[in-house]
């Protein structure tokens, strides 16, 4: 199975291609892996949260399951 890695970005990125940007016309196809990441960066702190999905014949399957709220995160 060929797996394609796709990163969604709105600004310039240091990620390697392929990646999607706003307005991209790429059609997601079964077997592609789609990563959605977001981050917050300050002078003293960085946090990044993301999920990965595999595109299937009938939709998608989430393949990562990370906490999303402050209440779910143990520090």
PDB file with SEQRES, HELIX, SHEET and CRYST1 records, atoms N, CA, C and O in Angstrom:
SEQRES   1 A   75  UNK UNK UNK UNK UNK UNK UNK UNK UNK UNK UNK UNK UNK          
SEQRES   2 A   75  UNK UNK UNK UNK UNK UNK UNK UNK UNK UNK UNK UNK UNK          
SEQRES   3 A   75  UNK UNK UNK UNK UNK UNK UNK UNK UNK UNK UNK UNK UNK          
SEQRES   4 A   75  UNK UNK UNK UNK UNK UNK UNK UNK UNK UNK UNK UNK UNK          
SEQRES   5 A   75  UNK UNK UNK UNK UNK UNK UNK UNK UNK UNK UNK UNK UNK          
SEQRES   6 A   75  UNK UNK UNK UNK UNK UNK UNK UNK UNK UNK                      
HELIX    1 AA1 UNK A   70  UNK A   72  5                                   3    
SHEET    1 AA1 5 UNK A  20  UNK A  21  0                                        
SHEET    2 AA1 5 UNK A   5  UNK A   9  1                                        
SHEET    3 AA1 5 UNK A  33  UNK A  41  1                                        
SHEET    4 AA1 5 UNK A  46  UNK A  56 -1                                        
SHEET    5 AA1 5 UNK A  59  UNK A  62 -1                                        
CRYST1    1.000    1.000    1.000  90.00  90.00  90.00 P 1           1          
ATOM      1  N   UNK A   1       0.846  -1.180   0.000  1.00  0.00           N  
ATOM      2  CA  UNK A   1       0.000   0.000   0.000  1.00  0.00           C  
ATOM      3  C   UNK A   1       0.888   1.238   0.000  1.00  0.00           C  
ATOM      4  O   UNK A   1       1.823   1.329   0.795  1.00  0.00           O  
ATOM      5  N   UNK A   2       0.610   2.173  -0.866  1.00  0.00           N  
ATOM      6  CA  UNK A   2       1.350   3.431  -0.899  1.00  0.00           C  
ATOM      7  C   UNK A   2       0.682   4.391   0.069  1.00  0.00           C  
ATOM      8  O   UNK A   2      -0.527   4.614   0.000  1.00  0.00           O  
ATOM      9  N   UNK A   3       1.461   4.952   0.960  1.00  0.00           N  
ATOM     10  CA  UNK A   3       0.947   5.919   1.928  1.00  0.00           C  
ATOM     11  C   UNK A   3       1.504   7.288   1.580  1.00  0.00           C  
ATOM     12  O   UNK A   3       2.713   7.448   1.407  1.00  0.00           O  
ATOM     13  N   UNK A   4       0.638   8.261   1.480  1.00  0.00           N  
ATOM     14  CA  UNK A   4       1.043   9.639   1.237  1.00  0.00           C  
ATOM     15  C   UNK A   4       0.894  10.404   2.543  1.00  0.00           C  
ATOM     16  O   UNK A   4      -0.124  10.267   3.221  1.00  0.00           O  
ATOM     17  N   UNK A   5       1.870  11.190   2.901  1.00  0.00           N  
ATOM     18  CA  UNK A   5       1.798  12.011   4.102  1.00  0.00           C  
ATOM     19  C   UNK A   5       1.410  13.412   3.693  1.00  0.00           C  
ATOM     20  O   UNK A   5       2.041  14.005   2.819  1.00  0.00           O  
ATOM     21  N   UNK A   6       0.385  13.941   4.312  1.00  0.00           N  
ATOM     22  CA  UNK A   6      -0.113  15.258   3.953  1.00  0.00           C  
ATOM     23  C   UNK A   6      -0.200  16.106   5.207  1.00  0.00           C  
ATOM     24  O   UNK A   6      -0.731  15.655   6.222  1.00  0.00           O  
ATOM     25  N   UNK A   7       0.306  17.316   5.155  1.00  0.00           N  
ATOM     26  CA  UNK A   7       0.243  18.250   6.275  1.00  0.00           C  
ATOM     27  C   UNK A   7      -0.585  19.453   5.843  1.00  0.00           C  
ATOM     28  O   UNK A   7      -0.350  20.011   4.771  1.00  0.00           O  
ATOM     29  N   UNK A   8      -1.541  19.854   6.656  1.00  0.00           N  
ATOM     30  CA  UNK A   8      -2.343  21.032   6.345  1.00  0.00           C  
ATOM     31  C   UNK A   8      -1.653  22.245   6.938  1.00  0.00           C  
ATOM     32  O   UNK A   8      -1.356  22.270   8.133  1.00  0.00           O  
ATOM     33  N   UNK A   9      -1.394  23.252   6.114  1.00  0.00           N  
ATOM     34  CA  UNK A   9      -0.752  24.473   6.599  1.00  0.00           C  
ATOM     35  C   UNK A   9      -1.426  25.684   5.975  1.00  0.00           C  
ATOM     36  O   UNK A   9      -2.005  25.592   4.892  1.00  0.00           O  
ATOM     37  N   UNK A  10      -1.350  26.813   6.656  1.00  0.00           N  
ATOM     38  CA  UNK A  10      -1.853  28.064   6.094  1.00  0.00           C  
ATOM     39  C   UNK A  10      -0.719  29.040   5.823  1.00  0.00           C  
ATOM     40  O   UNK A  10      -0.894  29.980   5.048  1.00  0.00           O  
ATOM     41  N   UNK A  11       0.420  28.842   6.433  1.00  0.00           N  
ATOM     42  CA  UNK A  11       1.566  29.726   6.259  1.00  0.00           C  
ATOM     43  C   UNK A  11       2.743  28.921   5.748  1.00  0.00           C  
ATOM     44  O   UNK A  11       2.649  27.704   5.589  1.00  0.00           O  
ATOM     45  N   UNK A  12       3.855  29.603   5.488  1.00  0.00           N  
ATOM     46  CA  UNK A  12       5.068  28.885   5.099  1.00  0.00           C  
ATOM     47  C   UNK A  12       5.402  27.850   6.158  1.00  0.00           C  
ATOM     48  O   UNK A  12       5.099  28.043   7.335  1.00  0.00           O  
ATOM     49  N   UNK A  13       6.019  26.764   5.751  1.00  0.00           N  
ATOM     50  CA  UNK A  13       6.275  25.659   6.662  1.00  0.00           C  
ATOM     51  C   UNK A  13       7.656  25.087   6.440  1.00  0.00           C  
ATOM     52  O   UNK A  13       8.248  25.261   5.375  1.00  0.00           O  
ATOM     53  N   UNK A  14       8.166  24.407   7.446  1.00  0.00           N  
ATOM     54  CA  UNK A  14       9.441  23.711   7.307  1.00  0.00           C  
ATOM     55  C   UNK A  14       9.210  22.238   6.997  1.00  0.00           C  
ATOM     56  O   UNK A  14      10.172  21.488   6.834  1.00  0.00           O  
ATOM     57  N   UNK A  15       7.946  21.809   6.913  1.00  0.00           N  
ATOM     58  CA  UNK A  15       7.640  20.421   6.605  1.00  0.00           C  
ATOM     59  C   UNK A  15       8.005  20.107   5.163  1.00  0.00           C  
ATOM     60  O   UNK A  15       7.989  20.984   4.299  1.00  0.00           O  
ATOM     61  N   UNK A  16       8.333  18.852   4.917  1.00  0.00           N  
ATOM     62  CA  UNK A  16       8.621  18.407   3.555  1.00  0.00           C  
ATOM     63  C   UNK A  16       7.333  18.173   2.786  1.00  0.00           C  
ATOM     64  O   UNK A  16       6.297  17.849   3.368  1.00  0.00           O  
ATOM     65  N   UNK A  17       7.407  18.338   1.484  1.00  0.00           N  
ATOM     66  CA  UNK A  17       6.245  18.067   0.632  1.00  0.00           C  
ATOM     67  C   UNK A  17       5.968  16.568   0.626  1.00  0.00           C  
ATOM     68  O   UNK A  17       6.902  15.796   0.841  1.00  0.00           O  
ATOM     69  N   UNK A  18       4.741  16.113   0.392  1.00  0.00           N  
ATOM     70  CA  UNK A  18       3.597  16.935   0.016  1.00  0.00           C  
ATOM     71  C   UNK A  18       2.896  17.534   1.219  1.00  0.00           C  
ATOM     72  O   UNK A  18       2.883  16.938   2.296  1.00  0.00           O  
ATOM     73  N   UNK A  19       2.324  18.691   1.044  1.00  0.00           N  
ATOM     74  CA  UNK A  19       1.486  19.294   2.061  1.00  0.00           C  
ATOM     75  C   UNK A  19       0.400  20.099   1.369  1.00  0.00           C  
ATOM     76  O   UNK A  19       0.533  20.476   0.205  1.00  0.00           O  
ATOM     77  N   UNK A  20      -0.670  20.354   2.099  1.00  0.00           N  
ATOM     78  CA  UNK A  20      -1.786  21.116   1.550  1.00  0.00           C  
ATOM     79  C   UNK A  20      -1.755  22.531   2.088  1.00  0.00           C  
ATOM     80  O   UNK A  20      -1.365  22.762   3.232  1.00  0.00           O  
ATOM     81  N   UNK A  21      -2.165  23.471   1.266  1.00  0.00           N  
ATOM     82  CA  UNK A  21      -2.325  24.847   1.709  1.00  0.00           C  
ATOM     83  C   UNK A  21      -3.738  25.299   1.360  1.00  0.00           C  
ATOM     84  O   UNK A  21      -4.433  24.645   0.583  1.00  0.00           O  
ATOM     85  N   UNK A  22      -4.152  26.410   1.932  1.00  0.00           N  
ATOM     86  CA  UNK A  22      -5.485  26.944   1.680  1.00  0.00           C  
ATOM     87  C   UNK A  22      -5.699  27.088   0.171  1.00  0.00           C  
ATOM     88  O   UNK A  22      -4.858  27.651  -0.530  1.00  0.00           O  
ATOM     89  N   UNK A  23      -6.818  26.581  -0.315  1.00  0.00           N  
ATOM     90  CA  UNK A  23      -7.144  26.664  -1.727  1.00  0.00           C  
ATOM     91  C   UNK A  23      -6.640  25.501  -2.567  1.00  0.00           C  
ATOM     92  O   UNK A  23      -6.904  25.449  -3.768  1.00  0.00           O  
ATOM     93  N   UNK A  24      -5.912  24.560  -1.949  1.00  0.00           N  
ATOM     94  CA  UNK A  24      -5.386  23.403  -2.679  1.00  0.00           C  
ATOM     95  C   UNK A  24      -6.538  22.569  -3.230  1.00  0.00           C  
ATOM     96  O   UNK A  24      -7.565  22.421  -2.568  1.00  0.00           O  
ATOM     97  N   UNK A  25      -6.383  22.033  -4.413  1.00  0.00           N  
ATOM     98  CA  UNK A  25      -7.433  21.249  -5.071  1.00  0.00           C  
ATOM     99  C   UNK A  25      -7.183  19.740  -4.999  1.00  0.00           C  
ATOM    100  O   UNK A  25      -7.868  18.969  -5.672  1.00  0.00           O  
ATOM    101  N   UNK A  26      -6.203  19.312  -4.185  1.00  0.00           N  
ATOM    102  CA  UNK A  26      -5.898  17.887  -4.065  1.00  0.00           C  
ATOM    103  C   UNK A  26      -7.125  17.119  -3.580  1.00  0.00           C  
ATOM    104  O   UNK A  26      -7.791  17.540  -2.634  1.00  0.00           O  
ATOM    105  N   UNK A  27      -7.418  16.012  -4.217  1.00  0.00           N  
ATOM    106  CA  UNK A  27      -8.517  15.140  -3.796  1.00  0.00           C  
ATOM    107  C   UNK A  27      -7.924  14.018  -2.955  1.00  0.00           C  
ATOM    108  O   UNK A  27      -7.068  13.266  -3.420  1.00  0.00           O  
ATOM    109  N   UNK A  28      -8.390  13.913  -1.707  1.00  0.00           N  
ATOM    110  CA  UNK A  28      -7.904  12.851  -0.833  1.00  0.00           C  
ATOM    111  C   UNK A  28      -8.436  11.520  -1.334  1.00  0.00           C  
ATOM    112  O   UNK A  28      -9.609  11.398  -1.689  1.00  0.00           O  
ATOM    113  N   UNK A  29      -7.552  10.515  -1.360  1.00  0.00           N  
ATOM    114  CA  UNK A  29      -7.905   9.207  -1.897  1.00  0.00           C  
ATOM    115  C   UNK A  29      -7.609   8.120  -0.871  1.00  0.00           C  
ATOM    116  O   UNK A  29      -6.759   8.309  -0.001  1.00  0.00           O  
ATOM    117  N   UNK A  30      -8.305   6.973  -0.963  1.00  0.00           N  
ATOM    118  CA  UNK A  30      -8.051   5.866  -0.041  1.00  0.00           C  
ATOM    119  C   UNK A  30      -6.568   5.511   0.009  1.00  0.00           C  
ATOM    120  O   UNK A  30      -5.898   5.426  -1.020  1.00  0.00           O  
ATOM    121  N   UNK A  31      -6.068   5.302   1.238  1.00  0.00           N  
ATOM    122  CA  UNK A  31      -4.665   4.967   1.443  1.00  0.00           C  
ATOM    123  C   UNK A  31      -3.810   6.150   1.832  1.00  0.00           C  
ATOM    124  O   UNK A  31      -2.696   5.967   2.325  1.00  0.00           O  
ATOM    125  N   UNK A  32      -4.308   7.373   1.622  1.00  0.00           N  
ATOM    126  CA  UNK A  32      -3.548   8.556   2.033  1.00  0.00           C  
ATOM    127  C   UNK A  32      -3.665   8.735   3.538  1.00  0.00           C  
ATOM    128  O   UNK A  32      -4.710   8.454   4.126  1.00  0.00           O  
ATOM    129  N   UNK A  33      -2.596   9.199   4.151  1.00  0.00           N  
ATOM    130  CA  UNK A  33      -2.596   9.532   5.575  1.00  0.00           C  
ATOM    131  C   UNK A  33      -2.578  11.048   5.678  1.00  0.00           C  
ATOM    132  O   UNK A  33      -1.755  11.711   5.048  1.00  0.00           O  
ATOM    133  N   UNK A  34      -3.481  11.586   6.465  1.00  0.00           N  
ATOM    134  CA  UNK A  34      -3.702  13.021   6.551  1.00  0.00           C  
ATOM    135  C   UNK A  34      -3.426  13.463   7.981  1.00  0.00           C  
ATOM    136  O   UNK A  34      -4.097  13.003   8.904  1.00  0.00           O  
ATOM    137  N   UNK A  35      -2.458  14.341   8.181  1.00  0.00           N  
ATOM    138  CA  UNK A  35      -2.119  14.841   9.517  1.00  0.00           C  
ATOM    139  C   UNK A  35      -2.605  16.273   9.658  1.00  0.00           C  
ATOM    140  O   UNK A  35      -2.338  17.115   8.801  1.00  0.00           O  
ATOM    141  N   UNK A  36      -3.318  16.545  10.744  1.00  0.00           N  
ATOM    142  CA  UNK A  36      -3.796  17.888  11.039  1.00  0.00           C  
ATOM    143  C   UNK A  36      -3.116  18.323  12.328  1.00  0.00           C  
ATOM    144  O   UNK A  36      -3.348  17.733  13.383  1.00  0.00           O  
ATOM    145  N   UNK A  37      -2.283  19.345  12.249  1.00  0.00           N  
ATOM    146  CA  UNK A  37      -1.505  19.801  13.401  1.00  0.00           C  
ATOM    147  C   UNK A  37      -1.757  21.277  13.663  1.00  0.00           C  
ATOM    148  O   UNK A  37      -1.996  22.061  12.744  1.00  0.00           O  
ATOM    149  N   UNK A  38      -1.697  21.630  14.928  1.00  0.00           N  
ATOM    150  CA  UNK A  38      -1.758  23.031  15.335  1.00  0.00           C  
ATOM    151  C   UNK A  38      -0.789  23.242  16.473  1.00  0.00           C  
ATOM    152  O   UNK A  38      -0.535  22.318  17.245  1.00  0.00           O  
ATOM    153  N   UNK A  39      -0.242  24.435  16.594  1.00  0.00           N  
ATOM    154  CA  UNK A  39       0.705  24.677  17.678  1.00  0.00           C  
ATOM    155  C   UNK A  39       0.583  26.098  18.196  1.00  0.00           C  
ATOM    156  O   UNK A  39       0.080  26.994  17.518  1.00  0.00           O  
ATOM    157  N   UNK A  40       1.060  26.273  19.421  1.00  0.00           N  
ATOM    158  CA  UNK A  40       1.144  27.575  20.067  1.00  0.00           C  
ATOM    159  C   UNK A  40       2.589  27.758  20.484  1.00  0.00           C  
ATOM    160  O   UNK A  40       3.184  26.856  21.072  1.00  0.00           O  
ATOM    161  N   UNK A  41       3.159  28.913  20.186  1.00  0.00           N  
ATOM    162  CA  UNK A  41       4.563  29.171  20.494  1.00  0.00           C  
ATOM    163  C   UNK A  41       4.700  30.537  21.141  1.00  0.00           C  
ATOM    164  O   UNK A  41       4.229  31.540  20.605  1.00  0.00           O  
ATOM    165  N   UNK A  42       5.353  30.568  22.308  1.00  0.00           N  
ATOM    166  CA  UNK A  42       5.702  31.827  22.956  1.00  0.00           C  
ATOM    167  C   UNK A  42       7.207  31.810  23.183  1.00  0.00           C  
ATOM    168  O   UNK A  42       7.883  30.859  22.790  1.00  0.00           O  
ATOM    169  N   UNK A  43       7.728  32.840  23.805  1.00  0.00           N  
ATOM    170  CA  UNK A  43       9.166  32.868  24.102  1.00  0.00           C  
ATOM    171  C   UNK A  43       9.586  31.757  25.053  1.00  0.00           C  
ATOM    172  O   UNK A  43      10.724  31.290  25.001  1.00  0.00           O  
ATOM    173  N   UNK A  44       8.671  31.331  25.925  1.00  0.00           N  
ATOM    174  CA  UNK A  44       9.017  30.364  26.964  1.00  0.00           C  
ATOM    175  C   UNK A  44       8.370  28.993  26.796  1.00  0.00           C  
ATOM    176  O   UNK A  44       8.691  28.070  27.545  1.00  0.00           O  
ATOM    177  N   UNK A  45       7.476  28.844  25.842  1.00  0.00           N  
ATOM    178  CA  UNK A  45       6.667  27.635  25.819  1.00  0.00           C  
ATOM    179  C   UNK A  45       6.223  27.308  24.397  1.00  0.00           C  
ATOM    180  O   UNK A  45       5.962  28.200  23.590  1.00  0.00           O  
ATOM    181  N   UNK A  46       6.143  26.014  24.109  1.00  0.00           N  
ATOM    182  CA  UNK A  46       5.571  25.566  22.839  1.00  0.00           C  
ATOM    183  C   UNK A  46       4.697  24.346  23.108  1.00  0.00           C  
ATOM    184  O   UNK A  46       5.090  23.437  23.839  1.00  0.00           O  
ATOM    185  N   UNK A  47       3.526  24.336  22.516  1.00  0.00           N  
ATOM    186  CA  UNK A  47       2.629  23.191  22.609  1.00  0.00           C  
ATOM    187  C   UNK A  47       2.124  22.876  21.211  1.00  0.00           C  
ATOM    188  O   UNK A  47       1.819  23.773  20.426  1.00  0.00           O  
ATOM    189  N   UNK A  48       2.042  21.591  20.918  1.00  0.00           N  
ATOM    190  CA  UNK A  48       1.548  21.170  19.611  1.00  0.00           C  
ATOM    191  C   UNK A  48       0.577  20.019  19.803  1.00  0.00           C  
ATOM    192  O   UNK A  48       0.852  19.076  20.544  1.00  0.00           O  
ATOM    193  N   UNK A  49      -0.555  20.104  19.132  1.00  0.00           N  
ATOM    194  CA  UNK A  49      -1.573  19.068  19.193  1.00  0.00           C  
ATOM    195  C   UNK A  49      -1.933  18.698  17.760  1.00  0.00           C  
ATOM    196  O   UNK A  49      -2.075  19.568  16.901  1.00  0.00           O  
ATOM    197  N   UNK A  50      -2.078  17.421  17.516  1.00  0.00           N  
ATOM    198  CA  UNK A  50      -2.443  17.009  16.163  1.00  0.00           C  
ATOM    199  C   UNK A  50      -3.045  15.625  16.151  1.00  0.00           C  
ATOM    200  O   UNK A  50      -2.941  14.869  17.116  1.00  0.00           O  
ATOM    201  N   UNK A  51      -3.664  15.316  15.059  1.00  0.00           N  
ATOM    202  CA  UNK A  51      -4.234  13.994  14.845  1.00  0.00           C  
ATOM    203  C   UNK A  51      -3.903  13.537  13.437  1.00  0.00           C  
ATOM    204  O   UNK A  51      -3.679  14.346  12.538  1.00  0.00           O  
ATOM    205  N   UNK A  52      -3.877  12.228  13.266  1.00  0.00           N  
ATOM    206  CA  UNK A  52      -3.640  11.645  11.948  1.00  0.00           C  
ATOM    207  C   UNK A  52      -4.827  10.775  11.566  1.00  0.00           C  
ATOM    208  O   UNK A  52      -5.433  10.113  12.409  1.00  0.00           O  
ATOM    209  N   UNK A  53      -5.143  10.793  10.283  1.00  0.00           N  
ATOM    210  CA  UNK A  53      -6.279  10.054   9.749  1.00  0.00           C  
ATOM    211  C   UNK A  53      -5.827   9.308   8.510  1.00  0.00           C  
ATOM    212  O   UNK A  53      -4.994   9.804   7.751  1.00  0.00           O  
ATOM    213  N   UNK A  54      -6.371   8.119   8.301  1.00  0.00           N  
ATOM    214  CA  UNK A  54      -6.145   7.407   7.049  1.00  0.00           C  
ATOM    215  C   UNK A  54      -7.446   7.475   6.257  1.00  0.00           C  
ATOM    216  O   UNK A  54      -8.525   7.195   6.780  1.00  0.00           O  
ATOM    217  N   UNK A  55      -7.325   7.846   5.006  1.00  0.00           N  
ATOM    218  CA  UNK A  55      -8.491   7.943   4.138  1.00  0.00           C  
ATOM    219  C   UNK A  55      -8.861   6.533   3.687  1.00  0.00           C  
ATOM    220  O   UNK A  55      -8.010   5.784   3.206  1.00  0.00           O  
ATOM    221  N   UNK A  56     -10.143   6.175   3.846  1.00  0.00           N  
ATOM    222  CA  UNK A  56     -10.634   4.841   3.487  1.00  0.00           C  
ATOM    223  C   UNK A  56     -11.597   4.949   2.302  1.00  0.00           C  
ATOM    224  O   UNK A  56     -11.899   6.046   1.832  1.00  0.00           O  
ATOM    225  N   UNK A  57     -12.066   3.816   1.836  1.00  0.00           N  
ATOM    226  CA  UNK A  57     -13.033   3.794   0.729  1.00  0.00           C  
ATOM    227  C   UNK A  57     -14.339   4.496   1.106  1.00  0.00           C  
ATOM    228  O   UNK A  57     -15.022   5.047   0.243  1.00  0.00           O  
ATOM    229  N   UNK A  58     -14.685   4.475   2.404  1.00  0.00           N  
ATOM    230  CA  UNK A  58     -15.967   5.031   2.842  1.00  0.00           C  
ATOM    231  C   UNK A  58     -15.842   6.321   3.644  1.00  0.00           C  
ATOM    232  O   UNK A  58     -16.853   6.842   4.114  1.00  0.00           O  
ATOM    233  N   UNK A  59     -14.648   6.846   3.812  1.00  0.00           N  
ATOM    234  CA  UNK A  59     -14.464   8.066   4.595  1.00  0.00           C  
ATOM    235  C   UNK A  59     -13.064   8.152   5.159  1.00  0.00           C  
ATOM    236  O   UNK A  59     -12.092   8.293   4.417  1.00  0.00           O  
ATOM    237  N   UNK A  60     -12.962   8.066   6.489  1.00  0.00           N  
ATOM    238  CA  UNK A  60     -11.661   8.138   7.140  1.00  0.00           C  
ATOM    239  C   UNK A  60     -11.682   7.354   8.440  1.00  0.00           C  
ATOM    240  O   UNK A  60     -12.743   7.055   8.988  1.00  0.00           O  
ATOM    241  N   UNK A  61     -10.489   7.027   8.925  1.00  0.00           N  
ATOM    242  CA  UNK A  61     -10.313   6.388  10.230  1.00  0.00           C  
ATOM    243  C   UNK A  61      -9.272   7.192  10.989  1.00  0.00           C  
ATOM    244  O   UNK A  61      -8.164   7.402  10.495  1.00  0.00           O  
ATOM    245  N   UNK A  62      -9.620   7.642  12.188  1.00  0.00           N  
ATOM    246  CA  UNK A  62      -8.657   8.367  13.019  1.00  0.00           C  
ATOM    247  C   UNK A  62      -7.660   7.363  13.583  1.00  0.00           C  
ATOM    248  O   UNK A  62      -8.063   6.367  14.183  1.00  0.00           O  
ATOM    249  N   UNK A  63      -6.362   7.610  13.400  1.00  0.00           N  
ATOM    250  CA  UNK A  63      -5.350   6.650  13.849  1.00  0.00           C  
ATOM    251  C   UNK A  63      -4.536   7.158  15.034  1.00  0.00           C  
ATOM    252  O   UNK A  63      -3.643   6.460  15.514  1.00  0.00           O  
ATOM    253  N   UNK A  64      -4.832   8.361  15.510  1.00  0.00           N  
ATOM    254  CA  UNK A  64      -4.231   8.863  16.748  1.00  0.00           C  
ATOM    255  C   UNK A  64      -5.355   9.330  17.654  1.00  0.00           C  
ATOM    256  O   UNK A  64      -6.402   9.778  17.188  1.00  0.00           O  
ATOM    257  N   UNK A  65      -5.128   9.220  18.938  1.00  0.00           N  
ATOM    258  CA  UNK A  65      -6.148   9.614  19.910  1.00  0.00           C  
ATOM    259  C   UNK A  65      -5.453  10.301  21.079  1.00  0.00           C  
ATOM    260  O   UNK A  65      -5.120   9.663  22.078  1.00  0.00           O  
ATOM    261  N   UNK A  66      -5.238  11.602  20.944  1.00  0.00           N  
ATOM    262  CA  UNK A  66      -4.555  12.377  21.977  1.00  0.00           C  
ATOM    263  C   UNK A  66      -5.558  13.250  22.721  1.00  0.00           C  
ATOM    264  O   UNK A  66      -6.595  13.614  22.167  1.00  0.00           O  
ATOM    265  N   UNK A  67      -5.255  13.590  23.979  1.00  0.00           N  
ATOM    266  CA  UNK A  67      -6.142  14.485  24.720  1.00  0.00           C  
ATOM    267  C   UNK A  67      -6.225  15.845  24.031  1.00  0.00           C  
ATOM    268  O   UNK A  67      -5.245  16.317  23.456  1.00  0.00           O  
ATOM    269  N   UNK A  68      -7.397  16.470  24.093  1.00  0.00           N  
ATOM    270  CA  UNK A  68      -7.607  17.753  23.423  1.00  0.00           C  
ATOM    271  C   UNK A  68      -7.913  18.899  24.383  1.00  0.00           C  
ATOM    272  O   UNK A  68      -7.777  20.067  24.016  1.00  0.00           O  
ATOM    273  N   UNK A  69      -8.323  18.577  25.602  1.00  0.00           N  
ATOM    274  CA  UNK A  69      -8.682  19.638  26.538  1.00  0.00           C  
ATOM    275  C   UNK A  69      -7.704  19.664  27.703  1.00  0.00           C  
ATOM    276  O   UNK A  69      -7.014  18.682  27.975  1.00  0.00           O  
ATOM    277  N   UNK A  70      -7.655  20.796  28.382  1.00  0.00           N  
ATOM    278  CA  UNK A  70      -6.770  20.937  29.540  1.00  0.00           C  
ATOM    279  C   UNK A  70      -7.110  19.901  30.600  1.00  0.00           C  
ATOM    280  O   UNK A  70      -6.211  19.370  31.252  1.00  0.00           O  
ATOM    281  N   UNK A  71      -8.392  19.606  30.782  1.00  0.00           N  
ATOM    282  CA  UNK A  71      -8.806  18.632  31.793  1.00  0.00           C  
ATOM    283  C   UNK A  71      -8.293  17.222  31.498  1.00  0.00           C  
ATOM    284  O   UNK A  71      -8.126  16.422  32.418  1.00  0.00           O  
ATOM    285  N   UNK A  72      -8.041  16.911  30.224  1.00  0.00           N  
ATOM    286  CA  UNK A  72      -7.571  15.583  29.840  1.00  0.00           C  
ATOM    287  C   UNK A  72      -6.052  15.430  29.927  1.00  0.00           C  
ATOM    288  O   UNK A  72      -5.536  14.313  29.893  1.00  0.00           O  
ATOM    289  N   UNK A  73      -5.346  16.539  30.039  1.00  0.00           N  
ATOM    290  CA  UNK A  73      -3.881  16.505  30.015  1.00  0.00           C  
ATOM    291  C   UNK A  73      -3.335  16.449  31.433  1.00  0.00           C  
ATOM    292  O   UNK A  73      -3.712  17.252  32.287  1.00  0.00           O  
ATOM    293  N   UNK A  74      -2.448  15.498  31.675  1.00  0.00           N  
ATOM    294  CA  UNK A  74      -1.780  15.392  32.972  1.00  0.00           C  
ATOM    295  C   UNK A  74      -0.419  16.054  32.843  1.00  0.00           C  
ATOM    296  O   UNK A  74       0.386  15.662  31.998  1.00  0.00           O  
ATOM    297  N   UNK A  75      -0.158  17.049  33.672  1.00  0.00           N  
ATOM    298  CA  UNK A  75       1.129  17.764  33.614  1.00  0.00           C  
ATOM    299  C   UNK A  75       1.961  17.391  34.819  1.00  0.00           C  
ATOM    300  O   UNK A  75       3.081  17.878  34.971  1.00  0.00           O  
TER     301      UNK A  75                                                      
END                                                                             
